[in-house]
Amino acid sequence: MNFTLEHAVEILSRTPAVLRALLAGLGEHWTHANYGEKTFSPFDVVGHLIHGERADWIPRALIILERGEDRPFDPFDRYAMYEASKGKTMAELLDTFESHRKQNLETLEELRLTPDLFLRRGTHPELGTVTLENLLATWALHDLNHISQIAKAMAHQYRNAVGPWRAYISILPQ
């Protein structure tokens, strides 16, 4: 499938509701457990998504549109959520994410992007030259990746309880 903004927004606009349906009201045994050393729990993922809404997608899109390749993106701290989420509840994180995503989608719509603008280039601090299309497509896939990561962390909690059915559960390592 070729990139279209409409297709990307279909995913981006649904992510807050997906996360709320999956995580709201669950105990910390589901929301704060991960699937191994240096992996994110669902709580961590939602915090990470909030940080992305604040510091990544729209700010980088604006850099591309306003400055192009002349101004590299600020580095993104993939672990900023550990400090920012301290003392917060999952409900608070879900509300914050939903609010920021709504605002960012409104900003995206206000940009009135046309297909020719998707070819505009920016400079990622590690990856080098990227286009606005690359950034926006990655935003949508980033959501899907982290929804999968949440499911993996949750599935991991019953990895032993499923017994021999583990052979059929592809989300668990064999």
Protein Blocks (a to p, Z undefined) as FASTA:
>chain_A
ZZdfklmmmmmmmmmmmmmmmmgopafklmmpccbehiacfklmmmmmmmmmmmmmmmmm
mmmmmnmmmlccddddfklmmmmmgoiafklmmmmmmmmmmmmmmmmmmnopafklmmpc
cddfklopadfklmmmmmmmmmmmmmmmmmmmmmmmmmmmnmmmlmmmmkbcZZ
